[in-house]
Amino acid sequence: MRHLPTRSTRIGRRRVIGALTAGLLCAAGVSVPAAAAADSPAPAPASAARAQADNGLALTPPMGFNNWNSTHCRAEFNESMVKGIADIFVEKGLKDAGYRYVNLDDCWAKPQRNADGKLEADPVRFPNGIKAVADYVHSKGLKLGIYTSAGTKTCDSVGLPGGLGHEYSDAQQFADWGVDYLKYDNCNNEGVDAKERYTTMRDALAATGRPIVYSICEWGQNKPWEWAAGIGNLWRTTGDINDSWSSMLSIMKQNLPLSAAAGPGHWNDPDMLEVGNGGMTDTEYRTHFSMWSVMAAPLLIGSDLRKATPQTYEILANHEVIAVDQDPLGKQGVVLSSDAGRWVVSKEMQDGSRTVALFNETGNAQRISTTAAAAGLPKAAAYTMRDLWEHKEYNTAGTISATVPAHGTVLLRVAADSDWAASPPAVELGLGGSTLVEAGRTAALTTTLTDLGRTPALKVSAALTGPSGWQVRAGSSTTAVALPTGRALTTRWRVTAPAGTATGTYDLTLTAQYRSPTGKRVRNSVPFQAHVVVAPPAGGGYLSDLPQLSASNGYGPVEKDTSNGESEAGDGKPLTIGGEVYAKGLGVHADSAVEYYTGGACSTVTARVGVDDEKDAKGSVTFEIWADGKKVTSTGVLTTAMAAQPVSAEVSGAQVVRLVVTDGGDGDDSDHADWGDLRITC
């Protein structure tokens, strides 16, 4: 979580597997006695608390929209936008897909309460008031959500009125307006115990008699997964998400271990969706949506749907993936393995099937594999396996495996289905050899097509294609008459990028075609990236001057020769650690990883590292240097109180050097990390 200057750290003969669960329900607050607030009546009795807790709501995670990720407090957040989102929910089929809540975030209110101590809507943003907006949203068959903070003020820098000390009055006002969902933040909380503050608002919501979703947003600071199921219907488990791969990945990793806390009526909330905001690729957004669904997380759209692309709507309206999130059993997926960035997560479904996510954290295509047994399925002759993004079904003898593109997720719903033979066999497309290619030189790649099915794949062929002008030639057979279970077609390829090809990433595609024993034609492809690289100069020099092979960063881009400014490229300041300024190096924000091609020609990486002085007393990070996937050195945790530390790593023979900065184990607030005087010897 970064320290925001404008908002404090807040943080279905073939059944179709995956029919969308109908009837999405809202969640509501529960009530037991708690400390009275300043305007509080007597606490609700225990019987009322039990009734509120057992009201049958929140059986599936809430789905809807929240404006914050796309608008923050900018002027575009207003009544027109909110009504427009409600219209789009209906017009674009999002309501039919299950989205219900249209939620307002911070900055809807006037800066002061009125003379009666009541909240009032900002007359510029919401000239007709909140009830009029709620009435409009309700007329569309949707629900309205609102926001405040469990503090004296909200998180906006202006300091709009918070709910601390006004819980019962505010809750009744929300109910009178027709509010259906409350997001209760954590800013300006005066140090009052979190359980006490959130329990008071729970009781206040219960006292209104109106079912209102109660979303606890205390950023995971007090481990709400351990206590909040008796208070709210969902609780934030992390700090705020931002529209970057690194942020989404970090939050996913924090939320995945908490599966035991989630279930119908009480959900882990890893924050809202960034799908469509532009900071990630569509592949990364599909991963984002897949993993949030496997984690049974609330699905709250965070992009401005008035500007959304067809690809964004395709992701957000994937009924089969939504059905995973909305499965009535209410199980959060559990991690089966996470070896070297190759994740396998399995989610138990009400119909006895398992949804298996094969997620590739790394920057290169990877084979990720598990078995039906490991996923929790009973022993069977074969299984039906449905790809929820490709919308295709296959049979498998028990292996669940795929080559997953960089930062991609293959999402499969697998069942011990007696009708498995009606589906063609699953054929896994595999890739071997390095995808690092020097322009004008030939690289060797090997592909495999492996039959994972119980039935044979017939008339099998493989094709590898690259960018225009590239030479891609097969050095061995590209066809096979038949592939029985477990057998593979292996093809060697020679790939040449034209001399003068600029450094960067280029798309290659492996395509398989085959027939099932029933005669069904199948065509599948897997994309992967080749990286055109150049050898480092003799003698070496500043590593930051070499072209980056890949880069990911917690906030904003990795900066060359300046600190990290968290937003646009070039918004940083001179690299400064402990008062010492460095003219050359990298400015990053945890969690961060930067890769360079060294071609086996270099020996040593050195730098002076630490937290940039611009973060004052905040920030703690760990610097690591990796060589060909092996960590060769680490600094341990460094803080702003420490001077620049020397770091040196032996990287002899390595093809790729990777510079990593982690958050030091305490979250990524203010983790501006500098690689000062970053050099490599070659």
Number of C-alpha atoms within 10 A of each C-alpha: 24 24 17 15 9 12 18 16 19 23 23 9 5 14 10 12 24 25 15 19 18 13 11 19 19 24 30 31 34 30 29 21 16 19 13 20 21 12 13 17 12 13 19 17 13 12 11 19 22 14 13 24 23 12 14 14 21 22 22 27 31 29 25 26 27 26 26 20 21 19 16 16 19 10 10 14 22 22 21 12 16 25 17 15 22 27 18 15 25 17 11 13 13 21 21 15 22 24 24 27 28 27 24 24 22 22 27 24 23 17 17 16 15 10 7 6 11 13 22 18 18 18 14 14 19 20 13 13 18 23 19 15 21 22 17 18 23 19 11 15 14 21 24 28 23 20 22 28 27 29 23 20 24 29 26 18 14 12 18 21 24 27 25 26 19 23 25 26 22 22 24 19 17 24 19 12 17 22 26 25 27 28 21 26 28 27 25 18 19 12 9 12 10 17 15 14 24 27 23 28 33 33 30 28 29 26 23 17 12 19 20 28 28 28 27 29 30 26 23 21 16 14 14 23 22 11 12 21 21 18 27 28 32 32 28 26 27 25 24 20 25 22 22 22 22 23 22 23 19 20 20 20 11 15 21 20 14 18 19 14 17 23 22 20 27 27 34 30 27 30 27 24 26 23 29 26 22 14 15 18 16 16 14 21 29 26 27 23 23 27 24 27 25 28 30 30 28 24 27 24 25 22 23 22 22 11 10 14 11 10 14 19 16 12 22 23 19 19 22 24 28 28 23 32 32 32 27 19 15 25 26 30 30 20 17 14 16 15 9 10 15 17 19 24 24 27 27 23 24 13 12 14 24 24 28 30 24 31 28 26 23 15 18 19 24 24 19 23 15 20 15 25 13 13 22 14 18 13 11 14 12 22 29 30 31 24 20 23 18 11 13 14 23 23 28 30 22 24 21 24 23 22 23 25 22 19 23 26 29 23 27 27 24 28 24 22 18 13 14 24 21 17 23 27 31 31 31 22 24 21 20 15 12 14 22 20 20 22 20 15 12 16 18 18 18 17 21 21 29 20 26 26 31 22 23 22 28 22 15 22 18 24 18 20 16 19 12 8 10 16 15 21 15 16 13 11 13 20 19 17 11 19 23 16 19 15 16 21 20 20 20 18 23 15 23 20 25 16 11 9 14 14 16 15 17 14 12 17 14 20 17 21 19 26 18 23 16 11 10 12 13 18 13 15 15 19 16 23 19 19 23 20 23 18 14 21 13 10 11 18 16 16 22 21 14 17 15 16 21 16 18 22 24 32 29 22 22 26 25 20 24 25 30 32 21 23 11 13 13 17 14 20 15 20 31 24 25 15 11 13 15 20 13 20 26 25 28 34 34 31 26 23 23 20 21 21 25 28 19 17 19 25 17 14 23 20 21 19 27 32 34 34 25 20 16 12 12 18 29 27 30 23 25 20 26 21 22 17 13 12 15 14 15 16 17 12 14 21 21 24 16 13 18 23 15 14 18 19 19 17 25 17 14 19 19 19 24 21 18 22 26 24 26 19 10 10 22 25 20 27 32 31 35 32 34 30 21 23 21 22 20 19
